[in-house]
Amino acid sequence: MEQPGTSRLTEAVQELASQVVSALRSGDHLVAFRSASGPAGDEDLALAATRVLGADTMLPALLPGRTAAPDDLAGFEKAVVGFPPAPDAAPTTRWSHWAMTRTLTRLGGSAAGRAGEAEPDASWLDGAPWQQFTHQLAVLGALALPGSPCAVTRAAAERPVDVARGFVRAVRRRDWLQAAAAGRWLVLLDGVPDTLGLDTGLEFVGQMGGADARVRMHLEAARLLREGEPR
């Protein structure tokens, strides 16, 4: 049985992701961080939801001509600076935090200078089986942005066929979140097999998994990548 605290966090993550999707689609100036805190104004809950979504929390602010709402940027900055990875954190956790620091720097947060840090090690991706490789990329879907090279994006660029295989596997397993995130990477990569039918596959993922706001968020990001956004 899901614990009450876990349920509240799941709801907060879904609400935050829904706000991100709305902002990506409409261009409205939404204060997503405040929405995630719920009616009781639970800042800790909003910070936890921000850590789950990672850098994608601020994705709407990276669109051309857009800026971050002050409340959003302040909440995002607090999540970045106040919760660094533990010394024994998993590689994906370290990379997610690194992506958040990079986004904070791009958006000009007041703590951006001391939040910035060198890229974590990415050697754990070398030689990873295609199933595991796609899973790890999906966890780091927020890194799938144009013009933002890093060791993870370079590793993905070298294995588009493996990511395509992982996308198909995720669809067959009805893992819609992994499929949506892998599809987002595939939109960014060159060398994806034409036989994959990526556009049709992403549409199917949306039809089947669209009840999950995080699935919708990755699919919306993929659509924007197709259109040449975000910056």
C-alpha positions as CSV (number, residue, x, y, z in Angstrom):
1,M,0.0,0.0,0.0
2,E,1.3,3.5,-0.9
3,Q,2.2,5.5,2.1
4,P,0.4,8.9,2.7
5,G,3.6,10.9,2.2
6,T,4.4,9.1,-1.0
7,S,0.9,9.7,-2.3
8,R,1.2,13.4,-1.6
9,L,4.5,13.6,-3.4
10,T,3.1,11.7,-6.4
11,E,0.2,14.1,-6.5
12,A,2.6,17.1,-6.2
13,V,4.8,15.8,-9.0
14,Q,1.8,15.2,-11.3
15,E,0.5,18.7,-10.5
16,L,3.9,20.3,-11.2
17,A,4.3,18.3,-14.4
18,S,0.8,19.4,-15.5
19,Q,1.7,23.0,-14.9
20,V,4.9,22.6,-17.0
21,V,2.9,21.1,-19.8
22,S,0.3,23.9,-19.7
23,A,3.1,26.5,-19.8
24,L,4.8,24.8,-22.7
25,R,1.6,24.6,-24.7
26,S,0.1,28.0,-24.0
27,G,2.9,30.3,-23.2
28,D,1.0,31.5,-20.1
29,H,3.0,32.9,-17.2
30,L,2.2,30.2,-14.6
31,V,3.7,29.8,-11.2
32,A,4.3,26.1,-11.2
33,F,6.3,25.9,-8.0
34,R,3.5,27.4,-5.9
35,S,1.0,25.0,-7.5
36,A,3.0,22.0,-6.5
37,S,3.0,23.0,-2.8
38,G,-0.7,22.3,-2.6
39,P,-3.4,24.3,-0.8
40,A,-1.5,24.1,2.5
41,G,1.5,25.8,1.1
42,D,3.9,22.9,1.9
43,E,7.2,24.2,0.6
44,D,9.0,21.0,1.4
45,L,6.6,19.1,-0.8
46,A,7.1,21.6,-3.6
47,L,10.9,21.3,-3.3
48,A,10.6,17.5,-3.3
49,A,8.5,17.6,-6.5
50,T,11.0,19.9,-8.1
51,R,13.8,17.5,-7.3
52,V,11.8,14.7,-9.0
53,L,11.2,16.7,-12.2
54,G,14.7,18.1,-12.1
55,A,15.7,20.7,-14.7
56,D,12.4,20.1,-16.7
57,T,10.7,22.1,-14.0
58,M,12.0,25.2,-15.7
59,L,11.8,24.0,-19.3
60,P,9.1,26.6,-20.2
61,A,11.5,29.4,-19.2
62,L,14.0,28.2,-21.8
63,L,11.6,28.8,-24.7
64,P,12.5,31.7,-27.0
65,G,11.2,35.0,-25.6
66,R,10.3,33.6,-22.2
67,T,11.6,34.2,-18.7
68,A,11.1,32.4,-15.4
69,A,8.4,33.6,-13.0
70,P,10.2,34.9,-9.9
71,D,8.5,32.5,-7.6
72,D,9.4,29.6,-9.8
73,L,13.1,30.6,-10.1
74,A,13.4,31.2,-6.4
75,G,11.9,27.8,-5.6
76,F,14.0,26.0,-8.2
77,E,17.1,27.7,-6.8
78,K,16.3,26.6,-3.3
79,A,15.9,23.0,-4.6
80,V,19.2,23.1,-6.4
81,V,21.4,24.8,-3.7
82,G,19.7,23.3,-0.7
83,F,19.8,19.7,-1.7
84,P,23.1,18.7,-3.2
85,P,23.7,15.0,-4.0
86,A,24.9,12.8,-1.2
87,P,28.5,11.5,-1.5
88,D,27.2,8.0,-2.4
89,A,24.4,9.2,-4.7
90,A,23.7,7.2,-7.9
91,P,25.2,8.6,-11.1
92,T,21.7,9.5,-12.4
93,T,21.1,11.6,-9.3
94,R,24.4,13.4,-9.8
95,W,23.6,14.1,-13.4
96,S,20.1,15.3,-12.6
97,H,21.5,17.7,-10.1
98,W,24.1,18.9,-12.6
99,A,21.4,19.5,-15.2
100,M,19.5,21.6,-12.6
101,T,22.7,23.7,-11.8
102,R,23.2,24.3,-15.5
103,T,19.6,25.4,-16.0
104,L,19.9,27.7,-12.9
105,T,23.0,29.3,-14.5
106,R,21.2,29.8,-17.8
107,L,18.3,31.4,-16.1
108,G,20.5,33.7,-14.0
109,G,19.6,32.6,-10.5
110,S,21.3,34.6,-7.8
111,A,23.2,31.5,-6.6
112,A,24.1,30.4,-10.1
113,G,27.8,31.1,-9.6
114,R,28.3,28.8,-6.6
115,A,25.7,26.3,-7.9
116,G,27.7,25.6,-11.1
117,E,29.9,22.5,-11.1
118,A,31.9,20.3,-13.4
119,E,30.2,17.4,-15.2
120,P,29.9,14.2,-13.2
121,D,31.6,11.1,-14.5
122,A,29.8,9.3,-17.3
123,S,31.9,6.3,-17.8
124,W,29.2,4.1,-16.2
125,L,27.4,4.5,-19.6
126,D,30.2,3.0,-21.5
127,G,29.4,-0.5,-22.7
128,A,26.0,-0.5,-20.9
129,P,23.5,-3.0,-22.5
130,W,21.0,-1.2,-24.7
131,Q,18.2,-2.0,-22.3
132,Q,20.0,-0.4,-19.4
133,F,21.4,2.4,-21.6
134,T,17.9,3.5,-22.6
135,H,16.6,3.2,-19.1
136,Q,19.3,5.5,-17.8
137,L,18.8,8.0,-20.6
138,A,15.0,8.0,-19.9
139,V,15.7,8.9,-16.2
140,L,17.9,11.8,-17.6
141,G,15.3,13.0,-20.1
142,A,15.8,16.6,-19.0
143,L,19.2,16.5,-20.6
144,A,17.7,16.0,-24.1
145,L,17.9,19.6,-25.2
146,P,19.5,21.0,-28.4
147,G,22.7,23.0,-28.1
148,S,23.4,21.6,-24.7
149,P,26.3,19.1,-25.2
150,C,27.5,17.0,-22.3
151,A,29.0,13.5,-21.8
152,V,25.5,12.0,-21.7
153,T,24.3,13.6,-24.9
154,R,27.4,12.6,-26.6
155,A,27.0,9.0,-25.5
156,A,23.4,9.0,-26.7
157,A,24.5,10.4,-30.1
158,E,26.7,7.4,-30.6
159,R,23.9,4.9,-30.0
160,P,20.7,6.0,-31.7
161,V,19.9,2.4,-32.8
162,D,20.2,1.2,-29.3
163,V,17.9,4.0,-28.0
164,A,15.4,3.1,-30.8
165,R,15.4,-0.6,-29.6
166,G,14.9,0.6,-26.1
167,F,11.9,2.8,-27.2
168,V,10.3,-0.2,-28.8
169,R,10.9,-2.4,-25.8
170,A,9.4,0.2,-23.5
171,V,6.3,0.5,-25.7
172,R,5.9,-3.3,-25.7
173,R,6.2,-3.4,-21.9
174,R,3.7,-0.5,-21.6
175,D,6.3,1.5,-19.8
176,W,4.9,4.8,-21.1
177,L,7.1,7.1,-19.1
178,Q,10.3,5.4,-20.3
179,A,8.9,5.3,-23.8
180,A,8.1,9.0,-23.8
181,A,11.5,10.0,-22.4
182,A,13.3,7.7,-24.9
183,G,11.2,9.1,-27.7
184,R,12.3,12.6,-26.6
185,W,15.9,11.6,-26.9
186,L,15.3,10.1,-30.4
187,V,13.8,13.3,-31.7
188,L,17.1,14.9,-30.8
189,L,19.4,12.3,-32.3
190,D,20.7,11.7,-35.8
191,G,20.7,8.3,-37.3
192,V,17.4,7.0,-36.0
193,P,16.1,4.3,-38.3
194,D,13.3,5.5,-40.5
195,T,11.6,2.1,-40.0
196,L,11.0,3.0,-36.4
197,G,8.0,5.2,-37.2
198,L,8.9,7.5,-34.4
199,D,6.1,10.1,-34.9
200,T,3.4,7.3,-35.0
201,G,5.0,5.7,-31.9
202,L,5.0,8.9,-29.9
203,E,1.4,9.5,-30.8
204,F,0.6,6.0,-29.6
205,V,2.4,6.6,-26.3
206,G,0.4,9.7,-25.8
207,Q,-2.9,7.9,-26.4
208,M,-2.0,5.1,-24.0
209,G,0.0,6.9,-21.3
210,G,-1.3,10.4,-21.5
211,A,-3.0,10.2,-18.1
212,D,0.5,10.6,-16.6
213,A,1.5,14.2,-16.6
214,R,5.2,13.3,-16.8
215,V,4.5,11.3,-20.0
216,R,2.7,14.4,-21.5
217,M,5.6,16.6,-20.4
218,H,8.2,14.5,-22.3
219,L,5.9,14.3,-25.4
220,E,5.4,18.0,-25.3
221,A,9.2,18.5,-25.1
222,A,9.6,16.2,-28.0
223,R,7.1,18.2,-30.1
224,L,9.0,21.4,-29.3
225,L,12.3,19.8,-30.3
226,R,10.7,18.9,-33.6
227,E,9.9,22.6,-34.0
228,G,13.3,23.8,-33.1
229,E,12.6,24.8,-29.5
230,P,13.6,25.3,-26.7
231,R,16.8,27.4,-27.0
